[in-house]
Amino acid sequence: MSTNSFSGSALVVTWAGTAGTATVSGDQTTFDYTPTIDLIDQTSGADTNKKYLNGVKDGSASMASCFQSGTNLRGTVTWATLTEGNHGTLTWQPEGTAVGKPVYSMPAISQGVAVSHPFNDKVLANCSWQQNGTRTEGTN
């Protein structure tokens, strides 16, 4: 086993918008970032297979957290900052905040908070963000 492995519980996610900066991780069960790129079809003539050109980059993130009886996602103020349409900066630090550890950030638009109420399982709040500019990668 690699000595470079780390647990997802070390993750720190913050959302900085006009209402301030809030830590939205802590009760999360999953966090996902998915980079994408537009593909431009350049297939023509006698081509027997499709060919593509790279288009513009994009991405999205999502997080599922345990719904904690009115204190979900670190409180109602944080919940309000995640209202759909709010613009801000999403930052995630997979290995925590120690110096030299990776940090990723992107301008984003909150897609809001959806709540799932399964019959026989914990209630989850799910938030997603649409990347709205260039993702940056660095270290703490």
ABEGO torsion letter per residue (X at the ends): XBAABBBAAABBBBBBBAAEBBBABGABABBBBBBBBBBBBABBEABABBBBBBBBBBBBBBBBBBBBGGABGGEAAAAAAABBGBBBBBBBBAAEABBGBBBBBBBBBBAEBBBBBBAABBBBBBBBBBBAEBBBBBBX
